[in-house]
Structures are given as C-alpha cells and as structure tokens.
C-alpha cells in the first residue's frame, strides 16, 4: 500500500499547530510514501486587505520555510518523498498574482495547490462573508471565483477543497450539492479536465459532508472525463495526517477511479488505491 497526503500545514502557516519536523516524522511513522507540505501563502489576504477576526494574518517566512522543508526533504530521501509546495489563495488581484509568480520563480516549489478562500475581500471561514447573503448568493459567488481561478496566471497543479464555502456556512442546509449549481459545476469540472489539473478530495469537510467536494460532484467529474484526483487531509497538526483516507479511497474506487494522482515537479504520478 502506497499512502499519499499532499495538502498539509505546519506552524510555518499562521493556523498550523505542529512543527514541520513533527508533521513529517508522523507521516513517516504512518508509512506515507508521498507527503506534500503546502503551507499557506496568503497573498490574497495581503492584496485585498482580508482580516481574520479583525486582525491581519501574518505572512509566511518563505525563506525559512523552503530552507527547512528542503533540508527535511533530503533527510527523508529514500524512505519517503517529501514534496515541498504551497497553497496559493486565489483572489483575482494582480498584486497577489505577481507575488505568487515571484515565489514560484525564486523557490521552485514541487507543486502548488490553487484554492479560493476569500471573495470580494471576505474569507468564507468567517461569518462576515455570509452577512446579508442568501445561501444561493454566498455559494454562487464562491463558485464563480473558483471557476475564475482556473485561469490563474501562475503555475498550479491542484484545485483544492471545492466546497470550502460550506464548511462554516450558517445555513440550516449547508451542504453544497451538484444539483444546486449544475452549470457552474460543469464549467469548473470540465475546466479542470481541459487544463490537465488535479481535483483534490479533501477530508476536512468540518460538518459540510464527509469530504469536499461531495460524492455527487466526484461522480459528475468522472462522467465528464476527470480521472485525476488527489487525497488531502488538510492536516494542520500531526494527529490529522491521513484523516479520512479510508472512506475517500473506498468512495473513489466505487466511482471508478484507478488511483490518486501526486504532482511532483510537473509530473503526474498515478498511485493505485489499495
């Protein structure tokens, strides 16, 4: 069995709770073959002035992160492939785009996770994003930004946690289903296929289902020709590495996926689901 988990965070991210060395040690203990570190590069927050509970989010120390991550990558070479990457929050703001492009040029990450957290300067993690919005408006605005993000003007590999908006949504029915926005979902999913990107399956749904995106969306992706998916625990502490993998692996097999895909410096590596 070859285990993968290619979306995780450590204390190099503002919301991480375990040091990077501890995260990687735990991944090795669990027998992970491909372990991807994707610290937050919150240049969307910086460019748009997004606040977290009224406070500015500290930016990552990129020099310190890449230095330590590359050191650990070398230390574990031969026993585990440590992938040194980043999660880039898409905003549509040219200032953020330039900072992401500079990060890629300078540090040459092994992979990049493309995610949408904020829309119009508000992060959907916080209640202020939903203030005055109907469920339909809040979710549609988010999905339209996800669709826009597919044409981000910098290299990326993975489209992350589609359905992020539903994690903390205040609505009685917070699940985001394919039938709610079929045209938007078709545009997003077919766009992922057309651009040769990888759709992430993220086990950190936090009450918005078992995983993101849900099974109905994964089935539609498969029907549209999508075959590349990655597994992500989205762990922010060592105890959450591989969280939810068994359920996701079984679901993917039932749908028909042959394996999960690991991005490694431009290569897409298919790892069979055991």
QUIJOCOR-V223806 format. One record per run of one state. SS is the DSSP state (a for helix, b for strand, c for the rest). FROM is the first residue (numbers start at 1). LEN is the number of residues. Records with the same first field share a line. If there is no record, write none. Layout:
SS = FROM-LEN ; FROM-LEN
This chain:
c = 1-2 ; 9-11 ; 30-2 ; 42-1 ; 49-2 ; 53-2 ; 57-5 ; 76-5 ; 90-4 ; 108-3 ; 116-2 ; 120-2 ; 124-3 ; 130-5 ; 150-8 ; 160-4 ; 167-11 ; 181-1 ; 195-3 ; 203-9 ; 213-2 ; 224-5 ; 233-2 ; 236-2 ; 241-4 ; 256-3 ; 265-2 ; 273-2
b = 3-6 ; 32-10 ; 51-2 ; 55-2 ; 81-9 ; 111-5 ; 118-2 ; 122-2 ; 158-2 ; 198-5 ; 212-1 ; 229-4 ; 235-1 ; 259-6 ; 267-6
a = 20-10 ; 43-6 ; 62-14 ; 94-14 ; 127-3 ; 135-15 ; 164-3 ; 178-3 ; 182-13 ; 215-9 ; 238-3 ; 245-11
